[in-house]
């Protein structure tokens, strides 16, 4: 642990993604987020690390069929589930990503050990496909792909409906109207936690977009794109140490072109201004000119470690809606909300003091 005295308090923020969240499922989404906050808070309350808390929160969110991660994930063109996930932590300083979300934390731990002292071999930071499964099995990590990532009846029904549209309209999913479907899930789940020592961790897990090509890797597994966590001296006030964590959701191909997680996490200023500027850039950048619509959202959690003013939580999204929840040591119960964007705005931004 850090040398900093354990006086920071703990903070938890989670999300069930940016996309479309039907009001008929709102209670289910909120229940999943509250349970995830409680699971993370229990880890932190008992002295667990921020990365352990993030892993606990994401596991709860994955186990909810309402989310597009783990159970209930979108199916690819072959009708199979392929999930991406990553976790980043300030202590130990490292990043791990894998196609099987139950092993991402193990990759992080292994990577942080550094090169093998006898062989000099560098441990992997990012594993995919069969290699990820083989590594997990060889290192005693159960991925449980058949059970944890099982196909639900709802996911199978959507897959059949989308494939029928493509067969009738040709290969373009856009022509088939799939991109406009109100039931379409693009909701990566994620969490950011700050522990009592001021260390921060952030993570994401996603089943990806519906009907993605087999082997497609999204932002949830890419460094600087799906999540970011760092503890550093403030650029505004060198006397302050900031713990900052970010978890991103949306269309992976757009997020990867903009390194959205790192971009937002490393900006200076109050959290509302930071997110407003970050998404103004996201909405106007020429690197996304090929896309008709911008689809992204994120949670940004920040704490001055040597201060006593609590933490700041920022939420922003360009999509129809985004679900998020939060909890702190000072709160007896978690809060969960579904933010909905007005038709008149490009982006919805919120800032909450915890």
N, C-alpha and C positions, 0 to 999 in steps of 0.2 A: 504493500500500500504506500501511498504518498506520505511524506513527512508532515504534511499539513495536519493540524489537529482536527479531530473529528467533530467539527462544530458547524459544518456547512448546512446540514439538513439534507434530506434526499428529495428528488423530484422525478416524476415519471410523466411522459407524454407518449401517446400511441395514436395510430390512425388506421382506418380501414380503406384508405385510398381515395383517389380523385376519379370521378366518373359520373355514373348515375346511380343514386341510391333511392330506390322506390320507397314511398311513404309506408307502403304495406309491410316493408321489412325494417322500418326505422327502429322499432323496439328490439329486434334481433341484433341489429348492428350495435346499438347502444349497450345492450347486455354484454356482448362480446368485448367491447372496449372497456367497460367497467371491470369485468372479470380479469382482463389483461392487466389493467392498472393495479388491481388488488394483488395479483400474482407477483408483479414486479416489486410492489411496495413491501410485500412479505419478505422477499429476498433482501431488500435493502434494510429493512427494519431489523433483520437478524444478523446484520453485518456483512451481507453478501456484496459482491462487486457490481459495478454498473453493467458490465458485460453479462454477468449471470442474470441480472434483472431483465435486460433486453431479451435474452434468450427465452426466459420464462414468459414474458409478455407475448412475444411472437408465437411461441408454441400454442398459447391459448387462442390467439387470433387465427392461426392455421387450422385449429380443430373446429372452428365454427364453419358450417357449410355455407353460411351467408357470404363469406369472403372468398376472393380469388387467390387463395394460397393454401397449399396442403389439401385438405378435404374440400371439395367443391371447386377446384381449379378449372380454368378454361381448358378445353381440349385442343390439341394441335390438329393439323390437317389429317393425320392418321388416326384421330380419335384417342390419342394418348395424352397423359399428363407429363409435362417437363417443367420443373420448377427451378427458378434461380433464387439465390439468397446471398447476402453478405452481411458482415458485421465489422465495425471499426471501433477501436477503443484507444483512449489516451493512456491507459495503464493496464497491461503493458501496451506500449505504443505499437499498434499493428493493425493489419487488415486481413480478413480471410473471406474467400468467396467460393461457392460451389453450386453445382446444379441440384444437389439434394440438401434442402435447408437444414435438416437435422445434423449435418456434418460441418456447417459453416463455422460454428464456434470452435470445433476441433481443429480446423485448418488454421484459424486465428492463433490458437494456443501453440500449435506446432511451428507456425511461421515465426512467432515471437521468440522462440528458442535460439534462432539464428543458425548459421551454418554448422553442420556436424563437425565437431572438433577433430575427429579422426580422419574423415574423408574430405572435408571442406565443401561438401555438397550443400547447396542452398535449398531449404524446404520450400514447397510450393505455396504461393499466395492465392492462386486462382485455378480451380480444377473444374472440368466439365465432363458431361456424358459418362461413358463407361469408365473412363479414367477416374472420375470422381467416385463412382461406386466402388471400384477396385481399391482405391486408396482408403476409403472409409472402412471397408471390410477388413483390409490389412491392418488397420490401426484400431480395430475393435469398436468402431462406431456403427451402430445400427441405424440404417437409413429408413427402414420400414416402408419402402416406396409403395408396396402393394396395399398396405393398410392405411398409412397416414395420408397418402396421396390418392386415395381411392376415388373412383369416378362416381359422382352422385347422379341420381335420376334426372335432376334439373339440368346438370351440365350435359348429360347425354342427350336430353331433349333439345337443348339449344344447339348442340353440335349437329343433330339431324336436321333441324330447321335451317341452319346456316348453309349446310352442304346442299340442301335442296334448292336454296336460292342461287347458289353459285352454279349448280347444274343447269338451272333455268336461264341464268343471265351471263354465263361465261365465267372466266377465271377471276374477274375483278370483284373483290368483296365490296368495294365502294359502290359499284353498279348494282350489286345485289341488295344494297340497302343495309348491309350488316353494320357499317360504321354509324348508321343513324338509329339503330335499334335501341330502344330505351332500356331493354333488358341486358344490353351488352355490358359485361363487367371488365373493367381495366384496373380494378382496385388492388394494387399491391398493398400489403400490410406492413407496418413498421412501428418502431419504438425508439425512443431516446430516453436515457436515464442518467441522472447525476447522483452519485453516492455521497455518503457523509464525509468522504475525504476530498470531495471536489473532482473526482475522476468522472469522465463522461464516456458513454458508449452509445452507438447508434446502429440500427440494423434494419434490414428490409427482407421481405420474402414475397415472391410473386409466382403466379401460374402463367403470367404473360398474357398477351392479347389473344383473343379467340382466333382459331384457325391459323395460328402462326406456323411457319415452316418448321419441320423437325430440325433440331439443332440450333434454332434461333436463340441467341442470348440477349437478354434485355438489360436495362439499366440497373436492375436489382443486384446484378453480379459484377458491375463495372466500377473500378476505383474512381472516386470523385464524382460519381453520377448518382447512385442510389442512396448513399449515406455518407456522412462525414462526422468525425469526432476529433476534437483537439482541445488541449489545455495549453494556453499560451499567454504571454504578457500582452496586455492591451496596447494597441497602437495609439489609442486616444489618450490613455493615462498609464504610463509605464509603471506606476505604483500598483496597478491592479492586475490580477491574474484572472483570465476569463476561461470558463469551461463552456464549450459550444458544441452542440450536436444537432444534426439535421437528418431527416429521413424523407425521401422523395418518392413520388408516385406519378404515374401518367404514361404517356406513350414513350417507350424506351428509346426509340430512334431519335426523338426530339431531345430528350434529356441527355443522351450520350453526346450529341453534337454541341451541347452547351455546358457540360460538366456542372450541372445545376446545383448539386449538393455542395460542392466545394465553393462555387461562386457565391452562393448565399451565405454560407457559414463564415467566410473570410472577409466579408464586407464590414465596414465600420459604421457606427451611428446607432440611433435607437432602432429597435427591432421592426417597428412599423415602416420606417423610412427605408431600412435595409431591404425588406421584402418588396416594397413598392418599386424601388429602383431595380432590384434584381429581376422582377417579372416584367417591368417595362422593357428591359433589355431582352428578355426571353421572347416577348411578344413582337419585337421589332427587328431582331437580328436577321441578317441576310442569310445566315447559315441554315435557317428554317424556311426559306422562301418557297421551297418545293411543297410545303405542307399548307393546305387550305385553312386548317384550324390548329390552334395551339392547345395541347392537352397536358397539363402538369399541375401538381400540387405538392405541398410539403408542410412539415412541422419543423420549427426551429426553436430549440430550447437553449437558453443562455443564462449563466450565473456568474456573478463576480465572487470568486472563491473567498476572498478576504473581506467581504462585505456582509452586512446583515439585512439587506433589503429584499430578500427573496430572489426569485428567478423570473425571467421573462419567457413567455411562450408566444411564438408567432405562427400563424396559420395563413396560407395563401393558396389559391387554386384558380385556374382558368376554366375549369370544367363546370358542368351543371351543379355538382355538389361534391362535398368531401366530408368524411366522418372523422372526428378526432376526440380524444379523451385525455384527461390529465388528473394528477394527484400529487400531493406533496406531504411532507411529514406533518405539516400543520393542519391538514385536512382529515376529517374523520371518514369521509366518503369520496369516491372519485366522481368526476363530472364527465359526461359524454354528450356530444352535440353533433348534429348534421348541419354543416354550413351549406347554404344554397345561394348561388350567384344570381344576381338580377340580370335580366336580358340586356340592360343598358350598359353594363360594364364588361370590360375584358377580363378583369381579375378581381377577386374578392380577397381582401387582406384584413386580418384581425390580430390584435395584440392583447395578451392577457397577462396580468401580474399574478404570480403564484406566491 
